[in-house]
């Protein structure tokens, strides 16, 4: 049975350090069980803080990074290497500093049809006239996920851990309140007209997100308090997408005190 837990840390820096330590342990445990681990990344300031904390942690080498599969929960549909892409943020904060197997890193397509690891010469989409089409890009990412799925299973690979930031409006990944993506049942969808720039994005949908074994929702700062409080007190997933997150085994809210100020003391644990 799936469980939900709320952990509150004193400030954003302590939150990042604690989440980084938990992340290393979670990946080590997954590798001990199956020999590899699968991690889904998110964007945002809080996530970047966690990535930097992992990068700087002496414990990071406990993970065999060459046997970690990296996916993304959403992406801004911008050219490869653009500073606003979640991929760029994650590479600068962590991925470029650890010994990953490039074949196990799966960024969402960029608007120019490539990503940083591409050679262009070998890119099968280099001459695709639809490569700058976000709907086609969403389909390509869905195909990549399906290709990595275990035989006889659904259209998605196993996700050991999926990270999510929480927006001030309660959005997660690029699923915004009352937006078409909040109703989507396919695993990946394009987002047009995002209320937060840039307007065009790609995202995993809630049904895909909720296949993860464990999901962490990370939020810091007083501007997140209202959304966090509503998500934990029964808001609807269309009106507040963060409220619809339910991992297979464990959903963990990792908050600082400012983000947790509207969370009932009865459901939180202070660290």
N, C-alpha and C positions, 0 to 999 in steps of 0.2 A: 504494500500500500504506500502511495506517495505521501511524503511528509513535507511540511513547510516550516522553516525556522527563520528567525530574525535575529541577527547579531549586530550590535551597535558598538562602534568604536569611538574613541574620544574626538578624533579629528580626521581630516582627509588623509594626512600623511600616515597616521597609524593604521587607518583602514587599508591603504595601499600596501603597506608592509605585511599586514596580517593576511590579506588576500593573496599576496605573492607567495607567502609560506604555505598557505592552504593549496594553492595551485600546484606547487612543486610536489607536495605530498599526494595530491589527487592523481597526477600523471604517473608518479612512481608506483602507486597502488595499481593503476590500470595496467601498466607494463608488467608488473609482477603477476597479474592475473592472466594476461593474454599475450604478452610480449610486445605490445604496441599500445599507443594511446591516441585518441582523437580529440582535438580541441577546436572549438568554434569561437572565433574572435569577434569583438565588437569595436566600436569607435568611441570617441569622446574623451574628455579630460580625465575622468576617474579611471577609465580603462588604461589610458596612457600611463597614469601613475602606477598602476599595477604592473604593467609591462616593464617599466623602468626599474621597479623594485625587484622583479624577477631577474632582470639583466644584472643588477648589482648584488644579488644575493650569492653568498658562498655556497648555498645549498643547490643552486641551479644545476650543478654538474651531477647531481644525483639522478637527474633525468637523462635517459638516452635519447637525445633530441633527434637523432637520425631515424628513430622509430616513433616519431610523433607526426600524425597527419594534421595539417592545419587547414581549416576552412574559415569562411567568413559568414556572419549572420546577415550583413547588409553592406552596401557599398554605394558611394556617390558615383553616378555614371559620368565620369570625367576622364581625361586622357591619363595614360599610365604615367606614374611619377608625380601627378598633381598633388600639391601639399594638402589638399582637402580630402584626398582619398583615405579611407580607413587602412587600406593596404600600406600606403606610404607611411602613415603614422606608426603602424605596427612594426614595419621594417626598421624605421629609425629608432624606435624605442627598444625593440627586443630582437626581432627576427634576424637582422643583419649581424647580430653579435653572438649567435649560437649556432652550433654545427648541424643545421637541418639538412635533410635530404631534399633537394629542390623538387624532385618528382612527387614529394608528399605535401607540397605547399600548393594550395588551390585557391588563388585569389579570384574574385568575381571579375568578369570581363570589364575592360576599360572602354571608354567611348571611341577610342581609336583602334579597337579590336585586338589590343595586345595587353600584356602586363609586364612588369619589370623584368621577370625572369625569361621572357621570350627572346629568341634570337631574331625574330622577324622572318628570317630566311626559312625557318622550319615551322612558322606559325600557320596552321591550316586555315585560319580565318583572314590571313593577310590580304587576300584578293577577294574576299567575300563582300559583295556590294551591300549586304545587310549588317555588316559588323558594327555600325554605329546606331543600330536599332535596338533600343533597350528591351523590347519584347523578345527579339531574337537572342539577345544576350542572356536574358533570363532562361530561355529554353536551353541554351548551351550549358548554363550552370546546372540546370536540372538534369541534363544528360550526364554531366560529369559526376554528379551525386549518385545517379542511378548506376553508373559504371563502377562506382566504388562500393556499392551495396553488396552484402553477402548473398551468395546464391540462395534462391528460394525465399528471400526476404522482400520487403517493400522497396520503394524507390529511393531509399536513403541509406547511407552507411550508418554504422553505430557511432553515436556521439557520446563520448565519456563525459565531457564537460562543455557547456555552452555558456558563454558570458554575454550579459546584456547590460547596457546602460539604461537609465530611466530618464526620459525627458521631463521638462517642467509641465508638459501637457499630458504626461503619462504614456507617451509613445515608447515603444521598444523596437530595436532594429530600425527599419524604416516603415513601420506600421503605425500610422497616425490615427487619432480618434476620428471615427466616422468616415474614414477614407476608404476607397474601394479595396485596398489591400487588407483591411480588417475583416473583410468578408470572404477573402480568397481561400480556396481549398487546395489549389495546386501547391507543390512544395516551394517554388520560387516564382516571384512575380516582379514585373516592372512597376515602378511608381512614377507617375507623372503629376505635376502640380503639387509637389510636396509643400506643406505650409512652412517648412524650414528649408532654407537654401542649402545646396542647389536643388532645383525643382525636380530633376530626373534622377532616379535611384533604382537599385535592385535590392530585393530583400527576400530572405526566407519568410515564409508565412507562419502564422501561429501553429497550424497543424504540424508543420515540419519542425519548428522550434521545440514543440512539446514531445518530440520523440527522443530528446536527449535524456541520458540517464540522470544527469545532474545539471541544474541550471542555477547560475548565480546572477542575481540582479544587484548591480552596484550603483549606489547613489550617494553623493556628497553635496552638502551645501543647503542653505535654507530654502532656496528656490525650488528644491525637489520635494519639500516636506508635504505639501498639499497632495501631490500626485501619489506619493508613497502611502500617505495615510488613507486615501480613498481606495487605492489598490488592495490594501490589506483589510478593508472593511466592507467588501462585497460589491464594489462597482462592477459594471458590466464590461466585457472584453471589447466590445465595439466602441463604447463610449470612452473606455480607458484600457488600451491594449495591455498594459502591464498587469492588469487584474486577470488576464486570461492565461498567464504563464503557469504551466503545471508540468514539471518534469516527471519522468517515469518513476524515479526513486526519490529524489530530494530537490526541493526548490529552496534556495538559500538567499535571503535578503542580507546584503552586506552594506551597512549604512554608517555614516558618521552621526554624531549627536544632532547636528543641525538638520540633516535630512530626516531624522527619526522623531522630530519633536511633536508630530501629530500621530505617532504610533502609540497605541495603548501600552503602558508598562507591563500589562499582563501577558503580552505576546512577544516581548523582546528580552534579549539577554545582553547586558552591558559588559563590554570587554575593555 
